């Protein structure tokens, strides 16, 4: 995913895990009107202490008997995917309501598109949706998934951890 013009960046700690939330625009190629050439997204990143190979995991389907969930994995390291994507990982994703996430270096990412599907508060005629609360909930759910990942991922970890690109 290529993002441009990030803004409204917030960092903090949740359950002893450091996170960053940033709003940005995702380019839309070949959009006929200038106003349609970008979409607003919110990127939620939970920062790990170690670096892993890049991977993207998506659950598709409704989970009914006729339409079970299928797991889509995008990575250049199939051995890492085999160790990471287990039944426990899939169960953690379903329990937390995280249908798509990725690891890029030391960051575990989830992207909320313009209208988050998990808006629990607001979005009625009387009260607008609380997108900031949706981002915080996404970090909480991502932290839950991370806590239930396999513990034997050491062979794929890189001890070199780059500094976070936060200006002081």
C-alpha positions in Angstrom: 0.0 0.0 0.0 1.4 3.4 -1.0 0.2 6.2 1.2 0.7 10.0 0.9 0.1 13.0 3.0 -0.1 11.5 6.5 -1.6 13.7 9.2 -3.2 13.5 12.6 -0.6 11.1 14.0 -1.0 9.8 17.6 1.3 7.4 19.5 0.9 5.7 22.8 1.1 2.5 24.8 -1.6 -0.2 25.2 -1.0 -3.3 27.4 2.7 -2.5 27.4 2.8 -2.4 23.6 3.7 0.8 21.7 1.4 1.9 18.9 1.0 4.6 16.3 -2.2 5.7 14.6 -2.0 8.0 11.5 -4.6 9.3 9.0 -3.4 9.4 5.4 -4.6 9.3 1.9 -4.3 6.3 -0.4 -4.0 7.2 -4.1 -6.7 5.9 -6.5 -5.2 5.4 -10.0 -7.2 6.5 -13.0 -10.0 8.2 -11.1 -11.9 10.5 -13.5 -12.2 13.4 -11.1 -9.5 15.0 -8.9 -11.7 14.6 -5.7 -11.8 10.8 -6.3 -8.1 10.4 -6.8 -7.5 9.7 -3.1 -9.2 7.8 -0.3 -8.9 8.6 3.4 -7.5 5.7 5.5 -6.4 5.3 9.1 -3.3 3.1 9.6 -3.0 1.5 13.1 0.5 0.1 13.8 1.5 -1.9 16.8 5.3 -1.8 17.2 7.1 -5.1 18.0 10.6 -5.4 19.7 11.8 -7.5 16.8 11.7 -7.4 13.0 9.9 -10.1 11.0 9.6 -10.8 7.3 6.8 -8.9 5.6 3.5 -10.8 5.4 -0.2 -9.9 4.8 -3.0 -12.2 6.1 -6.6 -11.9 5.1 -9.7 -14.0 6.1 -12.4 -14.2 3.4 -15.9 -15.7 3.7 -18.7 -15.6 6.2 -17.7 -18.6 8.3 -21.0 -20.4 7.8 -21.1 -24.1 7.1 -21.5 -23.5 3.3 -19.1 -20.7 3.1 -16.1 -21.3 5.4 -13.4 -18.8 6.0 -10.4 -19.1 3.6 -7.0 -17.7 4.5 -5.1 -15.6 2.0 -1.4 -15.0 2.6 0.9 -12.7 0.7 4.6 -13.1 1.6 8.0 -13.9 0.0 8.7 -16.2 3.0 6.3 -19.2 2.8 8.2 -20.9 5.6 7.4 -17.9 7.9 3.7 -18.0 6.7 3.5 -21.7 7.6 4.8 -21.1 11.1 2.7 -17.9 11.7 -0.7 -18.8 10.1 -2.0 -21.6 12.4 -5.5 -22.5 13.5 -4.8 -20.6 16.7 -3.9 -17.5 14.7 -7.1 -17.8 12.6 -9.2 -18.3 15.7 -7.6 -15.2 17.3 -8.4 -13.1 14.2 -12.0 -14.3 14.3 -12.3 -13.7 18.0 -10.9 -10.2 17.8 -12.8 -9.3 14.6 -9.5 -8.6 12.6 -10.1 -9.9 9.1 -6.9 -8.4 7.6 -3.6 -7.4 9.0 0.1 -7.4 8.0 3.6 -7.3 9.4 6.1 -4.9 7.8 9.4 -5.1 9.6 8.7 -4.4 13.3 5.2 -3.1 12.7 1.9 -5.0 12.8 -0.6 -3.0 10.7 -4.3 -2.8 10.2 -5.8 -0.3 7.8 -9.2 1.2 8.4 -10.7 2.5 5.1 -12.9 5.7 4.9 -15.9 4.1 6.7 -14.8 1.6 9.4 -17.1 -1.4 9.6 -16.7 -1.7 13.3 -18.3 1.6 14.4 -20.1 0.7 17.5 -20.8 4.2 18.8 -22.6 6.8 16.8 -23.3 6.8 13.1 -26.9 7.5 13.7 -29.1 10.4 12.7 -28.5 12.0 16.1 -24.8 11.2 16.7 -21.9 10.9 14.1 -19.6 7.9 14.1 -16.5 8.1 16.4 -13.7 7.2 14.0 -11.0 7.9 16.7 -12.6 5.3 19.0 -12.7 2.9 16.1 -8.9 3.3 15.6 -8.2 2.7 19.4 -10.4 -0.4 19.2 -8.4 -1.6 16.2 -5.2 -1.3 18.2 -6.8 -3.2 21.1 -8.0 -6.0 18.7 -4.6 -6.1 17.0 -2.9 -6.4 20.4 -5.2 -9.3 21.2 -4.2 -11.1 18.0 -0.5 -10.5 18.6 -0.8 -11.9 22.1 -2.1 -15.2 20.7 0.5 -15.7 17.9 2.7 -18.7 18.0 5.7 -18.2 20.4 8.2 -20.2 18.3 8.8 -17.5 15.6 12.4 -16.9 16.8 14.0 -18.3 13.6 12.5 -15.6 11.5 13.2 -12.7 13.9 15.9 -10.2 13.1 17.6 -8.7 16.2 18.3 -5.4 14.4 15.4 -3.1 15.3 15.4 0.3 13.5 14.3 3.3 15.5 10.7 4.5 15.1 10.5 7.4 12.5 9.1 9.8 15.0 10.4 13.3 15.2 10.8 14.8 18.6 
